[in-house]
Amino acid sequence: AGVAPASAHSTSAPPAPSSYSQLLPLTTLSAERLATADLVAAAKWGTDSPIDDPAREQIVLESVRRLALEAGTDPKTTVAIFRDQIEANKLVQRGLHALWTADPSKAPAERPDLTEVRKEINRINAELVRAVAGSERARAAWSCRGVLAVTAVHVRHEKQLDQLHTRALVRAVPSVCPAR
Ligand SMILES: C=C(O[C@@H]1C=C(C(=O)O)C=C[C@H]1O)C(=O)O
């Protein structure tokens, strides 16, 4: 009893993707972008390269603005989302540098090439813009914040995020949902 007919959708358009399935890629990619912060922090550790690099940030923001226009999604919202992504990335870098300063035995032994890490960040940026473009309906919905929180809990668990990366994930996504 109570089983919906299998043909419920067969004569019309396929069911629209749920808010959850629209927002999960955005949250997953945000966590993947944050994972690069560990590499960036290691690349900068013990060098003159500062955590804050406004020139590089401008390049990132300009590139995602252009990608948003190409994808037909709002460039202002996209740039706002990436400003948060960048702040979250720096939060992880600062956290790790503080940890390594307090306990140098935890500092990385190898120094990754920052240019290579930025290529990886560029790839994630492009995917993230596609996830922004693919989540317009979910982001406009009244349920955005609640659904977004559920995706974050899922990603935290799936990727076994520590406290620093969990805090950063929360910092990475507030602009995803419009202020009400
Ligand atoms: C990740 C970096 O560190 C910071 C964070 C950035 C980002 O999240 O894209 C960009 C520049 C820096 O202010 C970097 O220098 O590449």
The ligand as a MOL file (V3000), in Angstrom:
LIG
                    3D

  0  0  0     0  0            999 V3000
M  V30 BEGIN CTAB
M  V30 COUNTS 16 16 0 0 0
M  V30 BEGIN ATOM
M  V30 1 C 45.6060 30.4680 -1.7100 0
M  V30 2 C 46.4300 31.5120 -1.5780 0
M  V30 3 O 46.4500 32.3340 -0.4270 0
M  V30 4 C 45.4890 33.3870 -0.2910 0
M  V30 5 C 44.1600 32.8870 -0.7100 0
M  V30 6 C 43.7960 32.9590 -2.0310 0
M  V30 7 C 42.6810 32.1050 -2.5590 0
M  V30 8 O 41.9710 31.4900 -1.7500 0
M  V30 9 O 42.5130 32.0170 -3.7940 0
M  V30 10 C 44.4860 33.8230 -2.9140 0
M  V30 11 C 45.5370 34.5900 -2.4780 0
M  V30 12 C 45.9620 34.6130 -1.0560 0
M  V30 13 O 45.4970 35.8040 -0.4520 0
M  V30 14 C 47.4290 31.8450 -2.6070 0
M  V30 15 O 48.3020 32.6750 -2.3210 0
M  V30 16 O 47.3500 31.2690 -3.7150 0
M  V30 END ATOM
M  V30 BEGIN BOND
M  V30 1 2 1 2
M  V30 2 1 2 3
M  V30 3 1 2 14
M  V30 4 1 3 4
M  V30 5 1 4 5
M  V30 6 1 4 12
M  V30 7 2 5 6
M  V30 8 1 6 7
M  V30 9 1 6 10
M  V30 10 2 7 8
M  V30 11 1 7 9
M  V30 12 2 10 11
M  V30 13 1 11 12
M  V30 14 1 12 13
M  V30 15 2 14 15
M  V30 16 1 14 16
M  V30 END BOND
M  V30 END CTAB
M  END
